[in-house]
Amino acid sequence: MAASLLTFPARALAGLVVLAGAACPGWASAEGALLTRLDGAAIVVDGARTLAAATGLAVGAGSLVDTGEHTALLRLEWPDQRVIDLGPATRVMIEPPGLPAVGGQPPLLYLLQGWAKVSVAGPRPAAAVVMPALQALPFSGAAVFSIEGRRRSVFAESAALDLAERGAPARLLHLGRGAFYDGSAVRPRPSAEWLPRVPSPFRDSIPLRGANGVGQGRPARTLPPPAYAELAPWLDAEPLLRQEFPRRFAAFAQDPAFRRALKQNLSAHPEWARRLESAH
């Protein structure tokens, strides 16, 4: 298994840590999400910048967020009160730019691994969630999504939502409020085996903090660029997500070891071929 991006902080302490990239100066100026709660460690890869997650950080479209194995909660809030809570050992892409619209709306989240709770205030369906081989059409209310190994689960906590299997033949599955999808079928309630694994903060009602400008003006700590193994789960992800990576992560490929690993594994991400040829 590839190493987690959360090996970064230890490496950063061994070298020069640079303060750069201001955290969100205020809620009104945030173009995307605002990181409002963090209990534990997490890394944000925003464009070619790698940042230590901290409250007050503005997280833009396409950002990769990687939480640590012992991270209890990371919360992102939007001005319209859409909320994403992330649990431990979780990898997500926020507002993934390479994916098509789902139910007429751009996806709010791509969950590659781990735990995410997505909440939408108000009656208007405003959140679509994409996972490997599965996607949730826009919904309102709260729902929990998990990927543990090859197992995908969805709990419609306070939302009625439709799931669409990606691929052919595709099935459309409806989950009423309180229903549970265990990866094979829709059940009336979550299984007794799944419930204890749900991150405990997901069970609590946690007040929103974005409107208070939490953490505003706090600088974000820049970390060293990722090694190939640390970014590999995304570099090897589905093609629609990967297509922009050669441009976005071109600076990472300037590292000889990163570039060498790209070449050795080119069959897993052939979109890098032209970028690597032009680097000669």
N, C-alpha and C positions, 0 to 999 in steps of 0.2 A: 504494500500500500504506500502511496506517495506520502511524503512528509507533509505535515500541516504548515500552513503559512505562519502559524503561531510559534514557530521556532525563531521568528524574526526578533522579538524583544531581547532574547539572550544575546543574539549576535550584535544587536544595536548597542547594547551596553558595553560590548568589548571594543567598540570603535567610537567614532564621532557621531553624536546625535545632533541633528540640525533641527531647529525650530523653523517651520515654514508652513505655508498654506494656512491662512487664518481660518479658525472655526467660524461658523455662521455668525455674522455681526448682528443678526436680529431675525426674528421669525418672518417679518414681512419681506425681507430680501432673499429668503431661501428659495431657490428655484426648484428644489426637489424636497427630499425628506430631511428631517432634523433628527439627529441621534439624541434622544432625551433621557434615556436610562441605560446604565451599563453596570452589571454586577458580574465582574470577571474581566477576562482579557479578550480582545478581538482585533482583527486586522481589516483595514479597508484599502482595497486597490482601486483608486479613482484615476482613470486614465493611466498614465505611466507613473503616477505617484503612489507610494505605499505608505500608509499612515497608521499610527496606533490609534485605535478607536477611542473616543472620549466624548463625554456629553457636550453638546453644543456643536458638534461637527455636522456640516451640511454634506449630505450624501447624494450625489447626482446620479442621473440615469446611466446605466451600464456599470455602476460600481459593483465590485465583488466584495462581499462581506464574509469573513471566516471567523467563527467563534471558537473559543478553546473548549477542551473536553470538560472543564470544570466551570464554565461560564453559566451562571444561573439564568441571566436575562440580558438581552440587548433589545432596546425598543427604538423604532423609527416612527416618526409622526409626520403627516402631511398637514398643510393648513386647512384642508377640507375634512380633517379628522379621520382620514384613513390611517390605520395603524398596523404595523408589523412587529410582532414579538418573536425573537429568535431564541432558541434554546442552545444547549451545549453541542459541540462538535458538528456545527451546521455550516453549510456553504450555500450562499445564495447570490444571485445577480439581481440588482434592483432595477426595475423598469428596463428589461433587456431590449436593446435597440434592434437586434437582428431578427426578432420573432414577429410573425404577422399578428394582426389584431385577433382577439378572441371574443366572439359575440359582439363585434363592432367596437371593442375597446382594446387599447394596447395593454399587454400584461403588466401587472404591478410587480410581479415577482417570478423569478425562476428558481425553484428549489432543487438543488443538485444532491444535497445530503442533509440529513438531520431533521430539525423541528422548527416549524413556523406556525404562528397563530396570526391570522389576518382578520382585522375587524373594520367594519364600515358603519359609521353612524348614519342614521337616516334611512329612508325607505328606498332610495335610488341605488340600484346595483352599480357598484363603482370599483370592484376589484376582481380581476381575473388572475388566476394563478396557474403557472405551467410547471410541470414536472416531467422527467423522462417518461414518455409513453402515455401521459395522462395530463389533462388540463381541466380546471374548473372555470366554467363560464362566469361572467360578471355576477356578483351577488352582493347583498347587504347583510349585516349581522356579523357574527363571528364564526370562524371555522378553523380547525387545527389540521395541519398537513404534516406528515412524517415520511421520511425515507430512511430505513434502517437496512443496510445492505441492499438486497433486491426487493425488499418488502415496502410497498407503498400503502399508506393508510390515510383516510380523510374522515374527520369527525365534524358533522354539521352542528356545532354547538348551539348556536342561536340563529342559524341561517338555513334557509331552504335553497339548495343549489343543485346545479346540473354538472355532472362530470362527463367529459368526452374523452374516450380513448383515442390516442393519436396513432394513426396508422390504419391499415385496412385489413380486415373489415373493422370499422369503428363502431363502438356502441355508445349510446347516450344513456347515462345512468342518473336517476333523480334521487336526491337525498332530501327527505323532509327534515324538519328541525329535530335534532337529537339522533338522527340516523348516522350510520357508520359504514364506511367502505373499507373492507379488509384486504383489498388487492385482487379479490376474485368475485365478490358479491356484496350487495348492499344488505346490511343487517339493521334491525330496529334500534340497536344501541351498541355502544363500544363493548369490545370483549373484555372480560375480567383480566385477561392476560396483558392487554394493551394499556389499560388505564393506569396501572402503577408506574409505567414508564413515561407518562406525560410529565414534562417539566413542571415542578410545583408552582412557579409563578403564573403559569397559564391558567391555574385554577382560581386565581385571585382577581378581584376587580381593582385595577391599578389606575389612579387618576392620570389624566393627560397633563403634560407639562409644557408642550410646545408653545402655547400662547404666552407663557411667562418668559420666553427667550432664554431658557435654561442654558447656562454655560457660555453665553454670548461673549465674544471677544477673547475666548481662551484659545491659544495657539495649538495647532495639531503637530504632533511629533512625527517627523519624517523618518522612516525606517529604510534599511538597505533594500535594494531591489530583490525580488524573489529568485531563488535558484529554480532551475527547470523542474525538479521533483516537486517543489512546493506549489507550482502553478499547473502541474501536469493534469490534475482532474478537470480543469477547465480547458486546457489545450487539447485534451482528448474528448471533450464533450461533443454534443451533436453539431453537425455542420452549420446550421443556422446561427448558432451562438458563436462559432469560431471564426466566421468569415471576416470579421473586422479585427481580429487579434493581430495579424501581421503588421497592420498599420499602428494599432494602439500600443502594442508591446514591442515596437521596433527597437526602442532604447534598451530593453532587456537583452535582446539578441546581440548587442555589442559586446557582451561578456563572452569570452571564448568558450567557457564551459557550457553556458546556456546554448550558444550557437551550435556547439558540437552535439549536444543532446538533441536539439531540434533536427539536425541532419540524421542522426542515428535512428530517430523515431519518426521520420518524415511520412511514412505510410499511414501513421495515425492522424496526421494533420497536414495533408498535402498542400493546403493553401499557403504554406510557408515557402514553397519551392521558389517562387519568383523573388520573394524578399531575400532569401539566402543567396540566390544567384547574383542579385544586384549588389550585394554586400562585398563581392570580390573586387 
